[in-house]
Amino acid sequence: MPYAILKDETVPDAIHRIMDEQIVRAREHLLDAQAPPAERIHEARKRFKETRAVLRLVREPLGAAYAVENAWYRDAGRKLSATRDADAMLEALAKLDLPRAVRYRIRRRLQAHRAKTPPLDGLIAETVDQLTVAQARVALWPRLDDSFDTLAGGLLRIYREGRRSMRTASTPAEMHEWRKRVKMHWYHVQLLREMWPSMMKTYAGVTHDLSDVLGDHHDLHVLRGVFPDPPAELLAALGARQRQLEQEAHAIGTPVYAEKPQVWLARMRKYWTAWR
């Protein structure tokens, strides 16, 4: 079933169903012997991000359970991140305007860095076992009300944080924090897309574009960190590309976050009421 709340579902049924499906899919990705380990981990980490977005959506109603669940999925994703980060840096390198010889030297360095990532089989097996426990914990969550108010606090918090981050982000670390909030907002829009599919699909697409631009910016920052003494050509290319991405991000982000948080939430509530 889709990663979205459906019209004929109660809110608690939808939240439990979506969590269960993402956990099952994460386990299936990790156990897929036909796929390379790096791909299995990449897909599982996407499912972890989707589960964390659900958790952030119902953060207030979950109470103390939120901290336990969020920490587990965050830490599990981080443990699996080394290989994907190395691949992202290679992809970022391909987008830079560099002389061929410089590009070749940097690629060799990144490939050597990637080869140092630890073996993945044991980590995958450990994560699969822990997912079974995580799935069982969902049944122990506090009761959720069948109401838009169950979702409203999480929606408002993430939108407000993203809007605030857009206004203040200037350093690579701040841009990365903005990106995390944009990504979470994108997941929330997906979860609500059945309210008005055509409109929400367009809004989700623009938000995803913003997340991609900010993701490219972060990958370049990570790439810079691999080199204690980077070549001058690399520094120049990184700086030029990051400045371009910063301009693109603000151009896309301004209409995404045009409304004040309470105004945006009120509009979502009207869509929800009309839909239900």
C-alpha positions in Angstrom: 0.0 0.0 0.0 1.2 3.6 -0.5 3.2 5.7 1.8 0.2 7.9 2.5 -2.8 8.2 4.8 -5.8 6.8 2.9 -9.4 8.2 2.9 -11.0 5.0 4.4 -8.4 4.7 7.2 -8.5 6.1 10.7 -5.4 8.1 11.6 -4.1 5.5 14.1 -4.7 2.6 11.7 -2.9 4.5 8.9 0.1 5.4 11.2 0.5 1.8 12.4 0.0 0.4 8.9 2.6 2.7 7.3 5.2 2.0 10.1 4.7 -1.7 9.7 5.0 -1.6 5.9 8.3 0.4 6.0 9.8 -1.9 8.6 8.9 -5.0 6.5 10.3 -3.3 3.4 13.5 -2.4 5.2 14.0 -6.0 6.2 13.2 -7.2 2.7 15.8 -4.8 1.3 18.5 -6.0 3.7 17.8 -9.7 3.0 17.7 -9.3 -0.8 20.6 -11.5 -1.7 20.3 -10.6 -5.4 21.2 -7.0 -4.8 24.7 -5.6 -3.9 25.1 -4.8 -0.2 25.5 -1.1 -0.9 22.1 -1.0 -2.7 20.5 -3.1 0.0 21.7 -0.6 2.6 20.7 2.5 0.6 17.1 1.2 0.2 16.9 0.3 3.9 18.1 3.7 5.0 15.4 5.3 2.9 12.8 3.2 4.7 14.3 4.3 8.0 14.0 8.0 7.0 10.3 7.4 6.1 9.7 5.8 9.5 11.3 8.7 11.3 9.1 11.1 9.3 6.0 9.2 10.6 7.4 9.5 14.1 8.0 13.2 13.8 4.4 13.6 12.5 3.0 12.1 15.7 5.7 13.2 18.1 3.5 14.9 20.7 0.9 12.0 21.0 3.6 9.4 21.3 5.1 11.1 24.4 8.1 9.2 25.8 7.9 6.5 23.1 9.0 9.1 20.5 12.5 9.5 22.0 13.0 5.7 22.1 11.8 5.1 18.5 13.5 8.1 16.9 16.9 7.3 18.5 16.7 3.7 17.3 16.0 4.5 13.7 18.5 7.4 13.7 21.3 5.3 15.1 20.5 2.3 12.8 20.6 4.6 9.8 24.0 6.1 10.8 25.5 2.7 11.3 24.6 1.8 7.7 25.7 5.2 6.2 29.4 4.8 5.4 29.1 3.1 2.1 26.3 5.4 0.8 28.3 8.5 1.9 31.3 7.3 -0.2 29.1 6.7 -3.2 27.5 10.2 -2.8 30.9 11.8 -2.9 31.8 10.0 -6.2 28.5 11.3 -7.6 29.2 14.8 -6.4 32.7 14.7 -8.0 31.1 13.9 -11.4 29.2 17.2 -11.3 32.2 19.4 -10.7 34.0 21.3 -13.5 37.6 20.0 -13.1 40.6 19.3 -15.3 40.7 15.6 -16.3 43.9 14.9 -14.5 42.7 16.5 -11.3 39.4 14.6 -11.5 41.2 11.3 -12.0 43.4 11.8 -8.9 40.5 12.8 -6.7 38.4 9.8 -7.9 41.3 7.4 -7.1 41.5 8.9 -3.6 37.7 8.6 -3.1 37.7 5.0 -4.3 40.5 4.2 -1.9 38.5 5.9 0.9 35.4 3.8 -0.1 37.4 0.6 0.1 38.1 1.2 3.8 34.4 0.9 4.7 33.9 -2.0 7.1 32.3 -5.3 6.0 28.6 -5.0 5.9 27.3 -8.6 6.3 27.4 -8.6 10.1 25.9 -5.2 10.3 23.1 -6.1 8.0 22.3 -9.3 10.0 22.3 -7.3 13.3 19.9 -4.7 11.9 17.5 -7.3 10.5 17.3 -8.9 14.0 16.7 -5.6 15.6 13.9 -4.7 13.1 11.8 -7.6 14.4 12.0 -6.0 17.9 11.2 -2.5 16.5 8.2 -3.9 14.7 6.8 -5.4 17.9 7.3 -2.1 19.8 4.7 -0.3 17.5 1.9 -2.3 19.2 2.9 -0.8 22.5 2.5 2.8 21.5 0.0 5.0 23.3 -3.4 5.3 21.7 -3.7 7.8 18.9 -6.8 9.8 18.3 -8.6 9.7 14.9 -8.2 13.5 14.3 -6.2 16.0 12.3 -5.0 17.3 15.7 -3.0 14.1 16.0 -0.9 15.2 13.0 -1.1 19.0 13.4 1.7 19.4 16.0 4.2 17.5 13.9 3.2 19.2 10.6 3.6 22.6 12.2 6.9 21.9 13.9 8.6 20.7 10.8 7.3 23.4 8.5 8.2 26.1 11.0 11.7 24.7 11.5 12.3 24.5 7.8 11.1 28.1 7.2 13.3 29.3 10.0 16.3 27.4 8.7 15.9 28.9 5.3 16.1 32.4 6.7 19.3 31.7 8.7 21.3 29.1 6.8 24.6 30.4 5.5 27.3 27.9 6.6 27.5 24.3 5.2 26.4 22.9 8.6 23.4 25.2 8.6 22.5 24.4 5.0 22.6 20.7 6.0 20.2 21.3 8.9 17.9 23.1 6.5 18.1 20.1 4.2 17.1 17.7 6.9 14.0 19.7 7.7 13.1 20.1 4.0 13.4 16.3 3.6 11.1 15.7 6.6 8.6 18.2 5.3 8.6 16.4 1.9 7.8 13.1 3.6 4.9 14.7 5.5 3.5 16.1 2.2 3.7 12.6 0.8 1.8 11.2 3.8 -1.0 13.8 3.1 -1.0 13.6 -0.6 -4.4 11.8 -0.9 -6.1 15.0 0.5 -5.8 16.6 -2.9 -3.5 14.5 -5.1 -2.9 16.9 -8.0 -2.0 19.9 -5.8 0.0 17.9 -3.2 1.9 16.0 -5.9 3.1 19.3 -7.4 4.0 20.7 -4.0 5.8 17.5 -3.1 7.8 17.7 -6.4 9.0 21.2 -5.7 9.9 20.3 -2.1 11.8 17.2 -3.4 13.7 19.4 -5.9 14.8 21.6 -3.0 15.9 18.7 -0.9 18.0 17.4 -3.9 19.7 20.8 -4.3 20.5 21.0 -0.6 21.7 17.3 -0.6 24.1 18.1 -3.5 25.4 21.0 -1.4 26.1 18.7 1.6 27.8 16.1 -0.5 30.3 18.7 -1.7 30.9 19.6 1.9 31.6 16.0 2.8 33.8 15.6 -0.3 35.9 18.6 0.9 36.4 16.9 4.3 38.1 13.9 2.8 41.1 15.9 1.8 43.3 17.5 4.5 45.1 19.5 1.9 42.8 19.6 -1.2 44.1 20.7 -4.6 43.4 24.4 -5.4 41.4 23.4 -8.5 39.1 21.3 -6.2 38.6 24.1 -3.8 37.7 26.5 -6.5 35.3 24.1 -8.1 33.7 23.3 -4.8 33.2 26.9 -3.9 31.7 27.9 -7.2 29.3 24.9 -7.2 28.2 25.4 -3.7 27.5 29.1 -4.3 25.4 28.2 -7.3 23.5 25.6 -5.2 22.8 28.1 -2.4 21.2 30.5 -4.9 19.1 27.7 -6.4 18.0 26.5 -2.9 16.8 29.9 -1.9 15.0 30.5 -5.2 13.1 27.2 -4.8 12.6 27.5 -1.1 11.1 30.9 -1.0 7.7 29.8 -2.5 7.8 26.5 -0.6 7.9 28.5 2.7 6.0 31.5 1.5 3.2 31.2 4.1 3.5 31.8 7.8 3.4 28.5 9.7 0.0 28.9 11.2 -1.5 30.0 7.9 0.0 27.0 6.1 -1.3 24.6 8.8 -4.8 26.2 8.6 -4.8 25.5 4.9 -3.8 21.9 5.4 -6.6 21.5 8.0 -9.2 22.9 5.5 -8.0 20.4 2.9 -8.2 17.6 5.5 -11.7 18.5 6.6 -13.0 18.8 3.0 -11.4 15.4 2.2 -12.7 13.6 5.3 
